């Protein structure tokens, strides 16, 4: 992708909640969020999707969707995902981050918040 003055620096961002709560409250950190983040970052790099004009994989604190966790959100579309394993992350990377197609089966239900 050639950068122009109108182009975003990154085509897409994916933010992974890595928040860890005290007192045994449910949180994404307890559900393998760090491993999912690491796997996503490696997959994005392996597919040549990393860097300016492409995809940025970001860590985030609490995204306030704990009851749907673990969660990640893709911008600019604002699509929230709940994932279970590396296969889910792989599907998000190829389908959404690479090809722009939302993975409907992994979309976090709207009503799930904290």
Phi and psi restraints in degrees (range 20) as a CNS / XPLOR table:
assign (resid 1 and name C) (resid 2 and name N)
       (resid 2 and name CA) (resid 2 and name C) 1.0 -86.2 20.0 2
assign (resid 2 and name N) (resid 2 and name CA)
       (resid 2 and name C) (resid 3 and name N) 1.0 130.3 20.0 2
assign (resid 2 and name C) (resid 3 and name N)
       (resid 3 and name CA) (resid 3 and name C) 1.0 -80.8 20.0 2
assign (resid 3 and name N) (resid 3 and name CA)
       (resid 3 and name C) (resid 4 and name N) 1.0 133.7 20.0 2
assign (resid 3 and name C) (resid 4 and name N)
       (resid 4 and name CA) (resid 4 and name C) 1.0 -125.4 20.0 2
assign (resid 4 and name N) (resid 4 and name CA)
       (resid 4 and name C) (resid 5 and name N) 1.0 174.6 20.0 2
assign (resid 4 and name C) (resid 5 and name N)
       (resid 5 and name CA) (resid 5 and name C) 1.0 -61.6 20.0 2
assign (resid 5 and name N) (resid 5 and name CA)
       (resid 5 and name C) (resid 6 and name N) 1.0 -24.0 20.0 2
assign (resid 5 and name C) (resid 6 and name N)
       (resid 6 and name CA) (resid 6 and name C) 1.0 -91.6 20.0 2
assign (resid 6 and name N) (resid 6 and name CA)
       (resid 6 and name C) (resid 7 and name N) 1.0 -13.7 20.0 2
assign (resid 6 and name C) (resid 7 and name N)
       (resid 7 and name CA) (resid 7 and name C) 1.0 -77.8 20.0 2
assign (resid 7 and name N) (resid 7 and name CA)
       (resid 7 and name C) (resid 8 and name N) 1.0 140.7 20.0 2
assign (resid 7 and name C) (resid 8 and name N)
       (resid 8 and name CA) (resid 8 and name C) 1.0 -69.5 20.0 2
assign (resid 8 and name N) (resid 8 and name CA)
       (resid 8 and name C) (resid 9 and name N) 1.0 153.0 20.0 2
assign (resid 8 and name C) (resid 9 and name N)
       (resid 9 and name CA) (resid 9 and name C) 1.0 -62.7 20.0 2
assign (resid 9 and name N) (resid 9 and name CA)
       (resid 9 and name C) (resid 10 and name N) 1.0 -38.8 20.0 2
assign (resid 9 and name C) (resid 10 and name N)
       (resid 10 and name CA) (resid 10 and name C) 1.0 -122.6 20.0 2
assign (resid 10 and name N) (resid 10 and name CA)
       (resid 10 and name C) (resid 11 and name N) 1.0 139.5 20.0 2
assign (resid 10 and name C) (resid 11 and name N)
       (resid 11 and name CA) (resid 11 and name C) 1.0 -68.5 20.0 2
assign (resid 11 and name N) (resid 11 and name CA)
       (resid 11 and name C) (resid 12 and name N) 1.0 -40.7 20.0 2
assign (resid 11 and name C) (resid 12 and name N)
       (resid 12 and name CA) (resid 12 and name C) 1.0 -143.8 20.0 2
assign (resid 12 and name N) (resid 12 and name CA)
       (resid 12 and name C) (resid 13 and name N) 1.0 149.0 20.0 2
assign (resid 12 and name C) (resid 13 and name N)
       (resid 13 and name CA) (resid 13 and name C) 1.0 -118.8 20.0 2
assign (resid 13 and name N) (resid 13 and name CA)
       (resid 13 and name C) (resid 14 and name N) 1.0 141.9 20.0 2
assign (resid 13 and name C) (resid 14 and name N)
       (resid 14 and name CA) (resid 14 and name C) 1.0 -122.2 20.0 2
assign (resid 14 and name N) (resid 14 and name CA)
       (resid 14 and name C) (resid 15 and name N) 1.0 125.4 20.0 2
assign (resid 14 and name C) (resid 15 and name N)
       (resid 15 and name CA) (resid 15 and name C) 1.0 -108.1 20.0 2
assign (resid 15 and name N) (resid 15 and name CA)
       (resid 15 and name C) (resid 16 and name N) 1.0 127.5 20.0 2
assign (resid 15 and name C) (resid 16 and name N)
       (resid 16 and name CA) (resid 16 and name C) 1.0 -104.7 20.0 2
assign (resid 16 and name N) (resid 16 and name CA)
       (resid 16 and name C) (resid 17 and name N) 1.0 126.5 20.0 2
assign (resid 16 and name C) (resid 17 and name N)
       (resid 17 and name CA) (resid 17 and name C) 1.0 -70.8 20.0 2
assign (resid 17 and name N) (resid 17 and name CA)
       (resid 17 and name C) (resid 18 and name N) 1.0 123.0 20.0 2
assign (resid 17 and name C) (resid 18 and name N)
       (resid 18 and name CA) (resid 18 and name C) 1.0 -117.1 20.0 2
assign (resid 18 and name N) (resid 18 and name CA)
       (resid 18 and name C) (resid 19 and name N) 1.0 18.0 20.0 2
assign (resid 18 and name C) (resid 19 and name N)
       (resid 19 and name CA) (resid 19 and name C) 1.0 -63.8 20.0 2
assign (resid 19 and name N) (resid 19 and name CA)
       (resid 19 and name C) (resid 20 and name N) 1.0 139.3 20.0 2
assign (resid 19 and name C) (resid 20 and name N)
       (resid 20 and name CA) (resid 20 and name C) 1.0 -119.6 20.0 2
assign (resid 20 and name N) (resid 20 and name CA)
       (resid 20 and name C) (resid 21 and name N) 1.0 121.4 20.0 2
assign (resid 20 and name C) (resid 21 and name N)
       (resid 21 and name CA) (resid 21 and name C) 1.0 -95.9 20.0 2
assign (resid 21 and name N) (resid 21 and name CA)
       (resid 21 and name C) (resid 22 and name N) 1.0 150.0 20.0 2
assign (resid 21 and name C) (resid 22 and name N)
       (resid 22 and name CA) (resid 22 and name C) 1.0 -87.4 20.0 2
assign (resid 22 and name N) (resid 22 and name CA)
       (resid 22 and name C) (resid 23 and name N) 1.0 175.1 20.0 2
assign (resid 22 and name C) (resid 23 and name N)
       (resid 23 and name CA) (resid 23 and name C) 1.0 60.4 20.0 2
assign (resid 23 and name N) (resid 23 and name CA)
       (resid 23 and name C) (resid 24 and name N) 1.0 30.1 20.0 2
assign (resid 23 and name C) (resid 24 and name N)
       (resid 24 and name CA) (resid 24 and name C) 1.0 59.7 20.0 2
assign (resid 24 and name N) (resid 24 and name CA)
       (resid 24 and name C) (resid 25 and name N) 1.0 22.3 20.0 2
assign (resid 24 and name C) (resid 25 and name N)
       (resid 25 and name CA) (resid 25 and name C) 1.0 -70.6 20.0 2
assign (resid 25 and name N) (resid 25 and name CA)
       (resid 25 and name C) (resid 26 and name N) 1.0 147.3 20.0 2
assign (resid 25 and name C) (resid 26 and name N)
       (resid 26 and name CA) (resid 26 and name C) 1.0 -59.6 20.0 2
assign (resid 26 and name N) (resid 26 and name CA)
       (resid 26 and name C) (resid 27 and name N) 1.0 137.1 20.0 2
assign (resid 26 and name C) (resid 27 and name N)
       (resid 27 and name CA) (resid 27 and name C) 1.0 -157.1 20.0 2
assign (resid 27 and name N) (resid 27 and name CA)
       (resid 27 and name C) (resid 28 and name N) 1.0 158.9 20.0 2
assign (resid 27 and name C) (resid 28 and name N)
       (resid 28 and name CA) (resid 28 and name C) 1.0 -64.0 20.0 2
assign (resid 28 and name N) (resid 28 and name CA)
       (resid 28 and name C) (resid 29 and name N) 1.0 -34.2 20.0 2
assign (resid 28 and name C) (resid 29 and name N)
       (resid 29 and name CA) (resid 29 and name C) 1.0 -59.2 20.0 2
assign (resid 29 and name N) (resid 29 and name CA)
       (resid 29 and name C) (resid 30 and name N) 1.0 -32.4 20.0 2
assign (resid 29 and name C) (resid 30 and name N)
       (resid 30 and name CA) (resid 30 and name C) 1.0 -77.0 20.0 2
assign (resid 30 and name N) (resid 30 and name CA)
       (resid 30 and name C) (resid 31 and name N) 1.0 -6.8 20.0 2
assign (resid 30 and name C) (resid 31 and name N)
       (resid 31 and name CA) (resid 31 and name C) 1.0 -117.0 20.0 2
assign (resid 31 and name N) (resid 31 and name CA)
       (resid 31 and name C) (resid 32 and name N) 1.0 28.5 20.0 2
assign (resid 31 and name C) (resid 32 and name N)
       (resid 32 and name CA) (resid 32 and name C) 1.0 80.3 20.0 2
assign (resid 32 and name N) (resid 32 and name CA)
       (resid 32 and name C) (resid 33 and name N) 1.0 24.1 20.0 2
assign (resid 32 and name C) (resid 33 and name N)
       (resid 33 and name CA) (resid 33 and name C) 1.0 -64.5 20.0 2
assign (resid 33 and name N) (resid 33 and name CA)
       (resid 33 and name C) (resid 34 and name N) 1.0 -39.2 20.0 2
assign (resid 33 and name C) (resid 34 and name N)
       (resid 34 and name CA) (resid 34 and name C) 1.0 -63.6 20.0 2
assign (resid 34 and name N) (resid 34 and name CA)
       (resid 34 and name C) (resid 35 and name N) 1.0 -43.8 20.0 2
assign (resid 34 and name C) (resid 35 and name N)
       (resid 35 and name CA) (resid 35 and name C) 1.0 -62.9 20.0 2
assign (resid 35 and name N) (resid 35 and name CA)
       (resid 35 and name C) (resid 36 and name N) 1.0 -39.6 20.0 2
assign (resid 35 and name C) (resid 36 and name N)
       (resid 36 and name CA) (resid 36 and name C) 1.0 -65.2 20.0 2
assign (resid 36 and name N) (resid 36 and name CA)
       (resid 36 and name C) (resid 37 and name N) 1.0 -43.2 20.0 2
assign (resid 36 and name C) (resid 37 and name N)
       (resid 37 and name CA) (resid 37 and name C) 1.0 -58.6 20.0 2
assign (resid 37 and name N) (resid 37 and name CA)
       (resid 37 and name C) (resid 38 and name N) 1.0 -49.7 20.0 2
assign (resid 37 and name C) (resid 38 and name N)
       (resid 38 and name CA) (resid 38 and name C) 1.0 -60.0 20.0 2
assign (resid 38 and name N) (resid 38 and name CA)
       (resid 38 and name C) (resid 39 and name N) 1.0 -42.6 20.0 2
assign (resid 38 and name C) (resid 39 and name N)
       (resid 39 and name CA) (resid 39 and name C) 1.0 -65.6 20.0 2
assign (resid 39 and name N) (resid 39 and name CA)
       (resid 39 and name C) (resid 40 and name N) 1.0 -44.1 20.0 2
assign (resid 39 and name C) (resid 40 and name N)
       (resid 40 and name CA) (resid 40 and name C) 1.0 -60.6 20.0 2
assign (resid 40 and name N) (resid 40 and name CA)
       (resid 40 and name C) (resid 41 and name N) 1.0 -46.6 20.0 2
assign (resid 40 and name C) (resid 41 and name N)
       (resid 41 and name CA) (resid 41 and name C) 1.0 -59.1 20.0 2
assign (resid 41 and name N) (resid 41 and name CA)
       (resid 41 and name C) (resid 42 and name N) 1.0 -43.3 20.0 2
assign (resid 41 and name C) (resid 42 and name N)
       (resid 42 and name CA) (resid 42 and name C) 1.0 -65.5 20.0 2
assign (resid 42 and name N) (resid 42 and name CA)
       (resid 42 and name C) (resid 43 and name N) 1.0 -41.1 20.0 2
assign (resid 42 and name C) (resid 43 and name N)
       (resid 43 and name CA) (resid 43 and name C) 1.0 -67.3 20.0 2
assign (resid 43 and name N) (resid 43 and name CA)
       (resid 43 and name C) (resid 44 and name N) 1.0 -43.2 20.0 2
assign (resid 43 and name C) (resid 44 and name N)
       (resid 44 and name CA) (resid 44 and name C) 1.0 -60.1 20.0 2
assign (resid 44 and name N) (resid 44 and name CA)
       (resid 44 and name C) (resid 45 and name N) 1.0 -43.1 20.0 2
assign (resid 44 and name C) (resid 45 and name N)
       (resid 45 and name CA) (resid 45 and name C) 1.0 -66.5 20.0 2
assign (resid 45 and name N) (resid 45 and name CA)
       (resid 45 and name C) (resid 46 and name N) 1.0 -45.1 20.0 2
assign (resid 45 and name C) (resid 46 and name N)
       (resid 46 and name CA) (resid 46 and name C) 1.0 -61.5 20.0 2
assign (resid 46 and name N) (resid 46 and name CA)
       (resid 46 and name C) (resid 47 and name N) 1.0 -32.5 20.0 2
assign (resid 46 and name C) (resid 47 and name N)
       (resid 47 and name CA) (resid 47 and name C) 1.0 -87.8 20.0 2
assign (resid 47 and name N) (resid 47 and name CA)
       (resid 47 and name C) (resid 48 and name N) 1.0 2.0 20.0 2
assign (resid 47 and name C) (resid 48 and name N)
       (resid 48 and name CA) (resid 48 and name C) 1.0 72.7 20.0 2
assign (resid 48 and name N) (resid 48 and name CA)
       (resid 48 and name C) (resid 49 and name N) 1.0 25.9 20.0 2
assign (resid 48 and name C) (resid 49 and name N)
       (resid 49 and name CA) (resid 49 and name C) 1.0 -98.2 20.0 2
assign (resid 49 and name N) (resid 49 and name CA)
       (resid 49 and name C) (resid 50 and name N) 1.0 -3.8 20.0 2
assign (resid 49 and name C) (resid 50 and name N)
       (resid 50 and name CA) (resid 50 and name C) 1.0 -84.2 20.0 2
assign (resid 50 and name N) (resid 50 and name CA)
       (resid 50 and name C) (resid 51 and name N) 1.0 150.1 20.0 2
assign (resid 50 and name C) (resid 51 and name N)
       (resid 51 and name CA) (resid 51 and name C) 1.0 110.1 20.0 2
assign (resid 51 and name N) (resid 51 and name CA)
       (resid 51 and name C) (resid 52 and name N) 1.0 174.2 20.0 2
assign (resid 51 and name C) (resid 52 and name N)
       (resid 52 and name CA) (resid 52 and name C) 1.0 -53.7 20.0 2
assign (resid 52 and name N) (resid 52 and name CA)
       (resid 52 and name C) (resid 53 and name N) 1.0 136.2 20.0 2
assign (resid 52 and name C) (resid 53 and name N)
       (resid 53 and name CA) (resid 53 and name C) 1.0 82.7 20.0 2
assign (resid 53 and name N) (resid 53 and name CA)
       (resid 53 and name C) (resid 54 and name N) 1.0 -2.2 20.0 2
assign (resid 53 and name C) (resid 54 and name N)
       (resid 54 and name CA) (resid 54 and name C) 1.0 -124.4 20.0 2
assign (resid 54 and name N) (resid 54 and name CA)
       (resid 54 and name C) (resid 55 and name N) 1.0 -118.9 20.0 2
assign (resid 54 and name C) (resid 55 and name N)
       (resid 55 and name CA) (resid 55 and name C) 1.0 -121.1 20.0 2
assign (resid 55 and name N) (resid 55 and name CA)
       (resid 55 and name C) (resid 56 and name N) 1.0 141.8 20.0 2
assign (resid 55 and name C) (resid 56 and name N)
       (resid 56 and name CA) (resid 56 and name C) 1.0 -121.1 20.0 2
assign (resid 56 and name N) (resid 56 and name CA)
       (resid 56 and name C) (resid 57 and name N) 1.0 127.2 20.0 2
assign (resid 56 and name C) (resid 57 and name N)
       (resid 57 and name CA) (resid 57 and name C) 1.0 -99.5 20.0 2
assign (resid 57 and name N) (resid 57 and name CA)
       (resid 57 and name C) (resid 58 and name N) 1.0 119.8 20.0 2
assign (resid 57 and name C) (resid 58 and name N)
       (resid 58 and name CA) (resid 58 and name C) 1.0 -120.3 20.0 2
assign (resid 58 and name N) (resid 58 and name CA)
       (resid 58 and name C) (resid 59 and name N) 1.0 148.1 20.0 2
assign (resid 58 and name C) (resid 59 and name N)
       (resid 59 and name CA) (resid 59 and name C) 1.0 -85.6 20.0 2
assign (resid 59 and name N) (resid 59 and name CA)
       (resid 59 and name C) (resid 60 and name N) 1.0 148.2 20.0 2
assign (resid 59 and name C) (resid 60 and name N)
       (resid 60 and name CA) (resid 60 and name C) 1.0 -138.8 20.0 2
assign (resid 60 and name N) (resid 60 and name CA)
       (resid 60 and name C) (resid 61 and name N) 1.0 155.8 20.0 2
assign (resid 60 and name C) (resid 61 and name N)
       (resid 61 and name CA) (resid 61 and name C) 1.0 -79.2 20.0 2
assign (resid 61 and name N) (resid 61 and name CA)
       (resid 61 and name C) (resid 62 and name N) 1.0 -156.1 20.0 2
assign (resid 61 and name C) (resid 62 and name N)
       (resid 62 and name CA) (resid 62 and name C) 1.0 -58.6 20.0 2
assign (resid 62 and name N) (resid 62 and name CA)
       (resid 62 and name C) (resid 63 and name N) 1.0 128.0 20.0 2
assign (resid 62 and name C) (resid 63 and name N)
       (resid 63 and name CA) (resid 63 and name C) 1.0 -100.8 20.0 2
assign (resid 63 and name N) (resid 63 and name CA)
       (resid 63 and name C) (resid 64 and name N) 1.0 4.9 20.0 2
assign (resid 63 and name C) (resid 64 and name N)
       (resid 64 and name CA) (resid 64 and name C) 1.0 64.8 20.0 2
assign (resid 64 and name N) (resid 64 and name CA)
       (resid 64 and name C) (resid 65 and name N) 1.0 31.2 20.0 2
assign (resid 64 and name C) (resid 65 and name N)
       (resid 65 and name CA) (resid 65 and name C) 1.0 -127.1 20.0 2
assign (resid 65 and name N) (resid 65 and name CA)
       (resid 65 and name C) (resid 66 and name N) 1.0 37.4 20.0 2
assign (resid 65 and name C) (resid 66 and name N)
       (resid 66 and name CA) (resid 66 and name C) 1.0 -51.9 20.0 2
assign (resid 66 and name N) (resid 66 and name CA)
       (resid 66 and name C) (resid 67 and name N) 1.0 -39.8 20.0 2
assign (resid 66 and name C) (resid 67 and name N)
       (resid 67 and name CA) (resid 67 and name C) 1.0 -69.4 20.0 2
assign (resid 67 and name N) (resid 67 and name CA)
       (resid 67 and name C) (resid 68 and name N) 1.0 -11.6 20.0 2
assign (resid 67 and name C) (resid 68 and name N)
       (resid 68 and name CA) (resid 68 and name C) 1.0 -102.8 20.0 2
assign (resid 68 and name N) (resid 68 and name CA)
       (resid 68 and name C) (resid 69 and name N) 1.0 5.0 20.0 2
assign (resid 68 and name C) (resid 69 and name N)
       (resid 69 and name CA) (resid 69 and name C) 1.0 -70.6 20.0 2
assign (resid 69 and name N) (resid 69 and name CA)
       (resid 69 and name C) (resid 70 and name N) 1.0 160.2 20.0 2
assign (resid 69 and name C) (resid 70 and name N)
       (resid 70 and name CA) (resid 70 and name C) 1.0 -75.5 20.0 2
assign (resid 70 and name N) (resid 70 and name CA)
       (resid 70 and name C) (resid 71 and name N) 1.0 147.3 20.0 2
assign (resid 70 and name C) (resid 71 and name N)
       (resid 71 and name CA) (resid 71 and name C) 1.0 -125.6 20.0 2
assign (resid 71 and name N) (resid 71 and name CA)
       (resid 71 and name C) (resid 72 and name N) 1.0 155.5 20.0 2
assign (resid 71 and name C) (resid 72 and name N)
       (resid 72 and name CA) (resid 72 and name C) 1.0 -142.4 20.0 2
assign (resid 72 and name N) (resid 72 and name CA)
       (resid 72 and name C) (resid 73 and name N) 1.0 154.2 20.0 2
assign (resid 72 and name C) (resid 73 and name N)
       (resid 73 and name CA) (resid 73 and name C) 1.0 -132.3 20.0 2
assign (resid 73 and name N) (resid 73 and name CA)
       (resid 73 and name C) (resid 74 and name N) 1.0 137.8 20.0 2
assign (resid 73 and name C) (resid 74 and name N)
       (resid 74 and name CA) (resid 74 and name C) 1.0 -108.4 20.0 2
assign (resid 74 and name N) (resid 74 and name CA)
       (resid 74 and name C) (resid 75 and name N) 1.0 126.9 20.0 2
assign (resid 74 and name C) (resid 75 and name N)
       (resid 75 and name CA) (resid 75 and name C) 1.0 -117.1 20.0 2
assign (resid 75 and name N) (resid 75 and name CA)
       (resid 75 and name C) (resid 76 and name N) 1.0 148.3 20.0 2
assign (resid 75 and name C) (resid 76 and name N)
       (resid 76 and name CA) (resid 76 and name C) 1.0 -87.6 20.0 2
assign (resid 76 and name N) (resid 76 and name CA)
       (resid 76 and name C) (resid 77 and name N) 1.0 -4.6 20.0 2
assign (resid 76 and name C) (resid 77 and name N)
       (resid 77 and name CA) (resid 77 and name C) 1.0 -69.7 20.0 2
assign (resid 77 and name N) (resid 77 and name CA)
       (resid 77 and name C) (resid 78 and name N) 1.0 -25.5 20.0 2
assign (resid 77 and name C) (resid 78 and name N)
       (resid 78 and name CA) (resid 78 and name C) 1.0 71.2 20.0 2
assign (resid 78 and name N) (resid 78 and name CA)
       (resid 78 and name C) (resid 79 and name N) 1.0 36.8 20.0 2
assign (resid 78 and name C) (resid 79 and name N)
       (resid 79 and name CA) (resid 79 and name C) 1.0 -95.2 20.0 2
assign (resid 79 and name N) (resid 79 and name CA)
       (resid 79 and name C) (resid 80 and name N) 1.0 124.7 20.0 2
assign (resid 79 and name C) (resid 80 and name N)
       (resid 80 and name CA) (resid 80 and name C) 1.0 -95.4 20.0 2
assign (resid 80 and name N) (resid 80 and name CA)
       (resid 80 and name C) (resid 81 and name N) 1.0 135.2 20.0 2
assign (resid 80 and name C) (resid 81 and name N)
       (resid 81 and name CA) (resid 81 and name C) 1.0 -122.6 20.0 2
assign (resid 81 and name N) (resid 81 and name CA)
       (resid 81 and name C) (resid 82 and name N) 1.0 143.4 20.0 2
assign (resid 81 and name C) (resid 82 and name N)
       (resid 82 and name CA) (resid 82 and name C) 1.0 -113.0 20.0 2
assign (resid 82 and name N) (resid 82 and name CA)
       (resid 82 and name C) (resid 83 and name N) 1.0 128.8 20.0 2
assign (resid 82 and name C) (resid 83 and name N)
       (resid 83 and name CA) (resid 83 and name C) 1.0 -125.6 20.0 2
assign (resid 83 and name N) (resid 83 and name CA)
       (resid 83 and name C) (resid 84 and name N) 1.0 161.4 20.0 2
assign (resid 83 and name C) (resid 84 and name N)
       (resid 84 and name CA) (resid 84 and name C) 1.0 -116.5 20.0 2
assign (resid 84 and name N) (resid 84 and name CA)
       (resid 84 and name C) (resid 85 and name N) 1.0 -40.9 20.0 2
assign (resid 84 and name C) (resid 85 and name N)
       (resid 85 and name CA) (resid 85 and name C) 1.0 -147.6 20.0 2
assign (resid 85 and name N) (resid 85 and name CA)
       (resid 85 and name C) (resid 86 and name N) 1.0 -176.4 20.0 2
assign (resid 85 and name C) (resid 86 and name N)
       (resid 86 and name CA) (resid 86 and name C) 1.0 -62.8 20.0 2
assign (resid 86 and name N) (resid 86 and name CA)
       (resid 86 and name C) (resid 87 and name N) 1.0 -32.6 20.0 2
assign (resid 86 and name C) (resid 87 and name N)
       (resid 87 and name CA) (resid 87 and name C) 1.0 -63.0 20.0 2
assign (resid 87 and name N) (resid 87 and name CA)
       (resid 87 and name C) (resid 88 and name N) 1.0 -38.5 20.0 2
assign (resid 87 and name C) (resid 88 and name N)
       (resid 88 and name CA) (resid 88 and name C) 1.0 -63.5 20.0 2
assign (resid 88 and name N) (resid 88 and name CA)
       (resid 88 and name C) (resid 89 and name N) 1.0 -43.8 20.0 2
assign (resid 88 and name C) (resid 89 and name N)
       (resid 89 and name CA) (resid 89 and name C) 1.0 -62.6 20.0 2
assign (resid 89 and name N) (resid 89 and name CA)
       (resid 89 and name C) (resid 90 and name N) 1.0 -44.0 20.0 2
assign (resid 89 and name C) (resid 90 and name N)
       (resid 90 and name CA) (resid 90 and name C) 1.0 -57.7 20.0 2
assign (resid 90 and name N) (resid 90 and name CA)
       (resid 90 and name C) (resid 91 and name N) 1.0 -41.7 20.0 2
assign (resid 90 and name C) (resid 91 and name N)
       (resid 91 and name CA) (resid 91 and name C) 1.0 -66.1 20.0 2
assign (resid 91 and name N) (resid 91 and name CA)
       (resid 91 and name C) (resid 92 and name N) 1.0 -40.8 20.0 2
assign (resid 91 and name C) (resid 92 and name N)
       (resid 92 and name CA) (resid 92 and name C) 1.0 -63.0 20.0 2
assign (resid 92 and name N) (resid 92 and name CA)
       (resid 92 and name C) (resid 93 and name N) 1.0 -43.3 20.0 2
assign (resid 92 and name C) (resid 93 and name N)
       (resid 93 and name CA) (resid 93 and name C) 1.0 -61.5 20.0 2
assign (resid 93 and name N) (resid 93 and name CA)
       (resid 93 and name C) (resid 94 and name N) 1.0 -52.1 20.0 2
assign (resid 93 and name C) (resid 94 and name N)
       (resid 94 and name CA) (resid 94 and name C) 1.0 -72.4 20.0 2
assign (resid 94 and name N) (resid 94 and name CA)
       (resid 94 and name C) (resid 95 and name N) 1.0 -48.9 20.0 2
assign (resid 94 and name C) (resid 95 and name N)
       (resid 95 and name CA) (resid 95 and name C) 1.0 -70.7 20.0 2
assign (resid 95 and name N) (resid 95 and name CA)
       (resid 95 and name C) (resid 96 and name N) 1.0 -52.5 20.0 2
assign (resid 95 and name C) (resid 96 and name N)
       (resid 96 and name CA) (resid 96 and name C) 1.0 -90.6 20.0 2
assign (resid 96 and name N) (resid 96 and name CA)
       (resid 96 and name C) (resid 97 and name N) 1.0 -55.1 20.0 2
assign (resid 96 and name C) (resid 97 and name N)
       (resid 97 and name CA) (resid 97 and name C) 1.0 -67.0 20.0 2
assign (resid 97 and name N) (resid 97 and name CA)
       (resid 97 and name C) (resid 98 and name N) 1.0 -37.5 20.0 2
assign (resid 97 and name C) (resid 98 and name N)
       (resid 98 and name CA) (resid 98 and name C) 1.0 -86.8 20.0 2
assign (resid 98 and name N) (resid 98 and name CA)
       (resid 98 and name C) (resid 99 and name N) 1.0 -49.0 20.0 2
assign (resid 98 and name C) (resid 99 and name N)
       (resid 99 and name CA) (resid 99 and name C) 1.0 -105.3 20.0 2
assign (resid 99 and name N) (resid 99 and name CA)
       (resid 99 and name C) (resid 100 and name N) 1.0 -3.7 20.0 2
assign (resid 99 and name C) (resid 100 and name N)
       (resid 100 and name CA) (resid 100 and name C) 1.0 75.0 20.0 2
assign (resid 100 and name N) (resid 100 and name CA)
       (resid 100 and name C) (resid 101 and name N) 1.0 15.4 20.0 2
assign (resid 100 and name C) (resid 101 and name N)
       (resid 101 and name CA) (resid 101 and name C) 1.0 -104.6 20.0 2
assign (resid 101 and name N) (resid 101 and name CA)
       (resid 101 and name C) (resid 102 and name N) 1.0 122.1 20.0 2
assign (resid 101 and name C) (resid 102 and name N)
       (resid 102 and name CA) (resid 102 and name C) 1.0 -65.2 20.0 2
assign (resid 102 and name N) (resid 102 and name CA)
       (resid 102 and name C) (resid 103 and name N) 1.0 139.0 20.0 2
assign (resid 102 and name C) (resid 103 and name N)
       (resid 103 and name CA) (resid 103 and name C) 1.0 -91.0 20.0 2
assign (resid 103 and name N) (resid 103 and name CA)
       (resid 103 and name C) (resid 104 and name N) 1.0 89.3 20.0 2
assign (resid 103 and name C) (resid 104 and name N)
       (resid 104 and name CA) (resid 104 and name C) 1.0 -56.1 20.0 2
assign (resid 104 and name N) (resid 104 and name CA)
       (resid 104 and name C) (resid 105 and name N) 1.0 -37.8 20.0 2
assign (resid 104 and name C) (resid 105 and name N)
       (resid 105 and name CA) (resid 105 and name C) 1.0 -67.2 20.0 2
assign (resid 105 and name N) (resid 105 and name CA)
       (resid 105 and name C) (resid 106 and name N) 1.0 -17.2 20.0 2
assign (resid 105 and name C) (resid 106 and name N)
       (resid 106 and name CA) (resid 106 and name C) 1.0 -105.5 20.0 2
assign (resid 106 and name N) (resid 106 and name CA)
       (resid 106 and name C) (resid 107 and name N) 1.0 1.0 20.0 2
assign (resid 106 and name C) (resid 107 and name N)
       (resid 107 and name CA) (resid 107 and name C) 1.0 -66.5 20.0 2
assign (resid 107 and name N) (resid 107 and name CA)
       (resid 107 and name C) (resid 108 and name N) 1.0 130.8 20.0 2
assign (resid 107 and name C) (resid 108 and name N)
       (resid 108 and name CA) (resid 108 and name C) 1.0 -67.8 20.0 2
assign (resid 108 and name N) (resid 108 and name CA)
       (resid 108 and name C) (resid 109 and name N) 1.0 127.8 20.0 2
assign (resid 108 and name C) (resid 109 and name N)
       (resid 109 and name CA) (resid 109 and name C) 1.0 -55.8 20.0 2
assign (resid 109 and name N) (resid 109 and name CA)
       (resid 109 and name C) (resid 110 and name N) 1.0 137.9 20.0 2
assign (resid 109 and name C) (resid 110 and name N)
       (resid 110 and name CA) (resid 110 and name C) 1.0 -53.8 20.0 2
assign (resid 110 and name N) (resid 110 and name CA)
       (resid 110 and name C) (resid 111 and name N) 1.0 -37.0 20.0 2
assign (resid 110 and name C) (resid 111 and name N)
       (resid 111 and name CA) (resid 111 and name C) 1.0 -74.7 20.0 2
assign (resid 111 and name N) (resid 111 and name CA)
       (resid 111 and name C) (resid 112 and name N) 1.0 -12.6 20.0 2
assign (resid 111 and name C) (resid 112 and name N)
       (resid 112 and name CA) (resid 112 and name C) 1.0 -81.1 20.0 2
assign (resid 112 and name N) (resid 112 and name CA)
       (resid 112 and name C) (resid 113 and name N) 1.0 118.9 20.0 2
assign (resid 112 and name C) (resid 113 and name N)
       (resid 113 and name CA) (resid 113 and name C) 1.0 -121.2 20.0 2
assign (resid 113 and name N) (resid 113 and name CA)
       (resid 113 and name C) (resid 114 and name N) 1.0 -132.5 20.0 2
